[in-house]
Amino acid sequence: MATTQTSRIPFLGFVESPANKCWSLKKIRQVGFASFVGQRNRTQSFCVGRSYFSSSPRRIHNNGSGSGGGGGGGFIQKNCQDGSSSSSSNVEDDQNNKGLLLGAERDASGAVVGFSLIPQSGEEKAYAKVPNGEEDATADAETGDNIYIEINYTAIFVTAEAAPYSKTGGLGDVCGSLPRALAARGHRVMVVSPRYLNGGPSDKRFANAVDLHCPTKVYCFGGVQEVSFFHEYSDGVDWVFVDHPSYHRPGTPYGDVFGAFGDNQFRFTLLCHAACEAPLVLPLGGFTYGEKCLFLANDWHAGLVPVLLAAKYRPYGVYKDARSIIVIHNLAHQGVEPAVTYKNLGLPSDWYGAVEWVFPTWARTHALDTGEAVNVLKGAIVTADRIITVSQGYSREITTPEGGYGLHELLSSRKTVLNGITNGIDGNDWDPSSDVHIPSHYTLNDLSGKVLCKIALQEELGLPVRPDCPLIGFIGRLDFQKGIDILLSATPELMQDDVQFVMLGSGERQYEDWMRHMESLYPDNFRGWVGFSVPVSHRITAGSDILVMPSRFEPCGLNQLYAMRYGTVPVVHKTGGLRDTVENFNPYAQEGRGEGTGWTFSPLSRENLLAALRIAVGTYRDHKSSWEGLMKRGMERDYSWDNAAVQYEQVFGWAFVDPPYVKSNQKEDK
Ligand SMILES: Nc1ncnc2c1ncn2[C@@H]1O[C@H](COP(=O)(O)OP(=O)(O)O[C@H]2O[C@H](CO)[C@@H](O)[C@H](O)[C@H]2O)[C@@H](O)[C@H]1O
């Protein structure tokens, strides 16, 4: 709903009075960052990307819903001369603009120090003053209500995958959902990722993305490379797809049946260069995102972005006010290539040190191996303004030799800018009361549909239909990280019990073959679904009683969150995000009513996994009310993205408080 138009005026803040849920405008005086630092504790966020201290009016337009606003926001749309927007727009309502005038505010010397919106008639009460930098500004002088200052960011996600356009795992989920959650909170958000075409049905996911006819040249790999950009605006987000022939081939985003693509360094270097250009050259909604933005580089594929900002743009005055955050979803993959490939990255020659990496002697492959390499993720950790990992537990683990994959010392040295924020889950996609992929729906108050999902799953997979038999599920990549070797060693013994075990996964060939072998050995108890299928993953999540996750390490883990939402009880190795999100069952707590949402075990071993699963199975069989309590407590947990988005906003604010990364010799030069 369009309600209020504002002009493009810096230093305006929009303030919500939560008590009466009535939006009102309050004046924020012109201040430097320092004043806002003082407000950190009492504001939802306090920094902006696109125009410092200009507040996007989108929140106001939508009366808090944040659902509108095409790439560029309402006021941008209105000022667009060429009307070239492909975004939906907030149509301005002139009627609602009449009440506001702009008033300059001057200090004793007469210098303008701020602006305020002045009501034209009789509404002074709605525009109470917010004195800057004073702690008591949290309370409205008139009503005593708390004041929240809404300041919006211009955020650019750079990622190798974003659901629903591309997804091979959790990275796709997060980069599909978090941008939407931030856009819904009023931020201007762009996601830049490749336009993968593999000749299969998944190509149609890009069908609505239109060519922006903005061919752009970037320099890397010894020459000029040309990319083009496709764009779709949906759910408040500008989805920008980088197009290049190297993204058009059969397979997944990273490889095919023969393994990882040999030119991945090229493909993702290109992505990073293109992503750095996108905010400068793409007129989304009529206006570019501009230089004062915040880049969120996800994992190593996007890790060159902070390095490029620091090495290629900032020294020349571009992106001087931008900030970057490296979001680590998985430290095990760092984009390491031989040192001679440095020249491919399109970085100035004197920046080698940023990505320089020397393997320890024990990790070298032969006597003449000097261990020299380039490490893109390391470069990102060095040059990014902030670092986020996807859970607090993991943010601690990566600073230890056990969890740091060789980067623990570097990460420890950057602890002051390192934060862990637990992922959320998409409550629309993953909701047992409305999930389009499952045969019956159910809720916290009526669980009857869950057993129907279980029966349907047993039928679908050709297992004996036995609603009373405990059904254990596993969903995930079949690799070392997921503890698949431990699962493999425990399965024959688990099959001696009266349980059913269903696995969905793809990955290493040996594990896929093993799943087929297990199926032939235990036809009544085991089913392995080799491949990647989102609908099947939903049906296993809904139809299982227990979800097992013996991950060796798990930065956050999404499947345990989905499982809890679906009343499926997780049994997990106590590590990283699994430790943070699954609360161990205690039947004696709460005067015998119990507490906890699943079982955690540690250390990771076949014996401990089996013991935890047996306790879970025993509880399922013999303690029905305890089981129902476990299911319900899991379903009640709030892992919505909105929670996580608020924490991201906080870190965005901190990113802008500090000056951006500048290489030390440049500091000295000045
Ligand atoms: N065969 C299959 N068919 C269908 N769907 C499948 C599938 N295999 C996996 N999935 C889906 O892919 C996602 C996997 O997410 P995870 O968070 O568990 O792991 P992943 O290791 O990919 O992500 C990394 O990034 C995420 C996001 O930050 C972190 O949570 C995680 O710890 C980190 O390892 C889930 O949505 C799951 O349902």
The ligand as an SDF file (V2000), in Angstrom:
LIG
                    3D

 38 41  0  0  0  0  0  0  0  0999 V2000
   20.0770  -35.5730   -2.5350 N   0  0  0  0  0  0  0  0  0  0  0  0
   19.3890  -34.5000   -2.1940 C   0  0  0  0  0  0  0  0  0  0  0  0
   18.1820  -34.2660   -2.7380 N   0  0  0  0  0  0  0  0  0  0  0  0
   17.4820  -33.1630   -2.3760 C   0  0  0  0  0  0  0  0  0  0  0  0
   17.8960  -32.2580   -1.5050 N   0  0  0  0  0  0  0  0  0  0  0  0
   19.0920  -32.4500   -0.9460 C   0  0  0  0  0  0  0  0  0  0  0  0
   19.9020  -33.5580   -1.2470 C   0  0  0  0  0  0  0  0  0  0  0  0
   21.0450  -33.4770   -0.5500 N   0  0  0  0  0  0  0  0  0  0  0  0
   20.9470  -32.3550    0.1750 C   0  0  0  0  0  0  0  0  0  0  0  0
   19.7740  -31.7390   -0.0820 N   0  0  0  0  0  0  0  0  0  0  0  0
   19.3050  -30.4860    0.4490 C   0  0  0  0  0  0  0  0  0  0  0  0
   20.3800  -29.5700    0.4260 O   0  0  0  0  0  0  0  0  0  0  0  0
   20.3830  -28.8310    1.6190 C   0  0  0  0  0  0  0  0  0  0  0  0
   21.5880  -29.2420    2.4150 C   0  0  0  0  0  0  0  0  0  0  0  0
   21.8110  -28.2950    3.3750 O   0  0  0  0  0  0  0  0  0  0  0  0
   22.8150  -28.4900    4.5670 P   0  0  0  0  0  0  0  0  0  0  0  0
   22.7940  -27.2330    5.3240 O   0  0  0  0  0  0  0  0  0  0  0  0
   22.4310  -29.6800    5.3310 O   0  0  0  0  0  0  0  0  0  0  0  0
   24.2080  -28.8660    3.9150 O   0  0  0  0  0  0  0  0  0  0  0  0
   25.3450  -28.2970    2.9420 P   0  0  0  0  0  0  0  0  0  0  0  0
   26.5000  -29.0560    3.4120 O   0  0  0  0  0  0  0  0  0  0  0  0
   24.9640  -28.4170    1.5380 O   0  0  0  0  0  0  0  0  0  0  0  0
   25.5020  -26.7370    3.2200 O   0  0  0  0  0  0  0  0  0  0  0  0
   26.5380  -25.9020    3.7640 C   0  0  0  0  0  0  0  0  0  0  0  0
   25.9290  -24.6120    3.8520 O   0  0  0  0  0  0  0  0  0  0  0  0
   24.7660  -24.6210    4.6430 C   0  0  0  0  0  0  0  0  0  0  0  0
   24.1390  -23.2520    4.5380 C   0  0  0  0  0  0  0  0  0  0  0  0
   24.8110  -22.2940    5.2490 O   0  0  0  0  0  0  0  0  0  0  0  0
   25.0600  -25.0150    6.0580 C   0  0  0  0  0  0  0  0  0  0  0  0
   23.8410  -25.1480    6.7590 O   0  0  0  0  0  0  0  0  0  0  0  0
   25.7890  -26.3550    6.0790 C   0  0  0  0  0  0  0  0  0  0  0  0
   26.1710  -26.6610    7.3860 O   0  0  0  0  0  0  0  0  0  0  0  0
   26.9870  -26.2920    5.1600 C   0  0  0  0  0  0  0  0  0  0  0  0
   27.6670  -27.5260    5.1340 O   0  0  0  0  0  0  0  0  0  0  0  0
   19.0850  -29.1280    2.3180 C   0  0  0  0  0  0  0  0  0  0  0  0
   18.0740  -28.2990    1.8530 O   0  0  0  0  0  0  0  0  0  0  0  0
   18.8290  -30.5660    1.8590 C   0  0  0  0  0  0  0  0  0  0  0  0
   17.4840  -30.9250    1.9550 O   0  0  0  0  0  0  0  0  0  0  0  0
  1  2  1  0
  2  3  1  0
  2  7  2  0
  3  4  2  0
  4  5  1  0
  5  6  2  0
  6  7  1  0
  6 10  1  0
  7  8  1  0
  8  9  2  0
  9 10  1  0
 10 11  1  0
 11 12  1  0
 11 37  1  0
 12 13  1  0
 13 14  1  0
 13 35  1  0
 14 15  1  0
 15 16  1  0
 16 17  2  0
 16 18  1  0
 16 19  1  0
 19 20  1  0
 20 21  2  0
 20 22  1  0
 20 23  1  0
 23 24  1  0
 24 25  1  0
 24 33  1  0
 25 26  1  0
 26 27  1  0
 26 29  1  0
 27 28  1  0
 29 30  1  0
 29 31  1  0
 31 32  1  0
 31 33  1  0
 33 34  1  0
 35 36  1  0
 35 37  1  0
 37 38  1  0
M  END
$$$$
